[in-house]
């Protein structure tokens, strides 16, 4: 998949292989032939990092949601037990 992304990219291999710091340096040099491409590459990398972060967040949120659902069902079960106990106490008191 990574090779396919590199193959399909419009950026030169030099830009793809450059580190983020090198790309920032290229943008700050104001070489108008390189600035748009370096800026686009930085943006693409930032978007990829953001997508990965969102996927991780979604996984963690899903796990937390499942735990909350189990906790809610546990509370429902305890409430039912309390109601049954209350009914038994009322019956015994009569």
C-alpha angles and dihedrals in degrees: 000000000000091000090050092052091050091046093050095044119108092215125101116253089247091062093044093051095044119104121242090255091053091050092050088051090051090051092049093049089069094222096159093207093060105028098081093046094045090047091050091050091051090049092049091051092048091051091051091050090048091050091052091048091051091049091051091047091051091051092050092046091051091052091048091049091052090051091050091050091051090048091050091052089048090054090048090052093050091047091053090050090051092050091049090049091049092050090050091050091050091050092049092049093056 
